[in-house]
Amino acid sequence: LAKTTQPISMDSYEGQEVNITCSHNNIATNDYITWYQQFPSQGPRFIIQGYKTKVTNEVASLFIPADRKSSTLSLPRVSLSDTAVYYCLVGSNDMRFGAGTRLTVKP
Amino acid sequence: DAGITQSPRYKITETGRQVTLMCHQTWSHSYMFWYRQDLGHGLRLIYYSAAADITDKGEVPDGYVVSRSKTENFPLTLESATRSQTSVYFCASSDVGGGLRTEAFFGQGTRLTVV
């Protein structure tokens, strides 16, 4: 099973772009990369999913290099409400969350 | 109402007692998952199920039992509760499309305290 490594915490300011990188050196050929967001006392919420290159939706972009050994979640112009824990998951069957990255957005 | 619901939301039980946490989803999703989240930590996978009557162990299955006789239900039983099982438990479900497990939806969580 592919193990993921993310920074434990990050700080940013409102209006800035935030990039959170996840390492997954042992990713398998059929594994997808998925990111979730979790607020305190709530279950995680899906943000974005991708297999290769770039994926963009209304809230984020996901950049995946050709070797797929890492991925970067990009949050454009963050606000205070983006303060949360962000998880990177890799896999095709089970869903294993690591410790995640605690993002704090400051005014 | 469509969605995924967990019950109870809060539970206090005594050490050694058996307790069952319920999870119900209305989408007929193939996959269902159980996680525990200890205070200040990430989610750890307990068990998951790819379909009715198919279950697999996750990262921390010891002390837990699951069953899935119907697609929409995935109960989690603590056979003999211990204080170390005090945690918030999340259930989730997701479907499969084109061989890809799609986004998962989480329940609101069950806060379990074992005294």
Interface residues (C-beta under 8 A of the other chain):
Chain A: N30 Y32 T34 Y36 S41 Q42 G43 P44 R45 F46 Q49 V85 Y87 S92 N93 D94 M95 R96 F97 G98 A99 G100
Chain B: F33 Y35 H41 G42 L43 R44 L45 Y48 A50 D56 G58 E59 F90 A92 S94 G99 L100 R101 T102 E103 A104 F105 F106 G107 Q108 G109
